[in-house]
Amino acid sequence: MTYENLDAKLINALLGDGRASLRSLAEDLDVSVTTISNHLKDLEDEGVIKGYTPIVDYDKLGYDVTAVLQLKVEGTALPDLADHLRAHKQMVSVYEVTGDYDIIAVGKFLDTDDMNYLIKELLGDQDIKESATSVVLNAAAENEQFDLDIHEE
């Protein structure tokens, strides 16, 4: 029974199967169910694991348009606008960034009319100085996560 890198190994196992039982995780990692339960609780309490959720293929539900919005924002309005975008149910990612734009947001839309409605709503905001929107033609990678490196000594 070894606990070295157990948290990383546990995270990697959950990335492979987020619905794995404590018993199967314990067997795979060669530790007790109690040890897995305690480490998992600690990872959740620390915010390393934020939750367990399905990965939804929005395309299959009719959200055929993915758009990337880039916004230049009046400085003091940045937090409020980021919160407004985050609250919009179809925004899947909202980032405050450095560079030419202040916010980059990714949204999923039923069609271009649905996308256009949100963009026009945003452009009515006086705090947005400039915007650029790109429509995704093909998602080469989406919702990807990566296994943590395990450093064996």
Buried (B, 14 or more C-beta within 10 A) or exposed (E): EEEEBBBBBBBBBBEEEEEBEBEBBBEBBEBEBEBBEEBBEEBEEEEEBEEEEEEEEBEEEEBBBBBBBBBBBBEEBBEEBBEBBEEBEBBBEBEEEEEEBBBBBBBBBBEEEBBBEBBEEBEEBEBBBEBEBEEEEEEEEEEEEEEBEEEEE
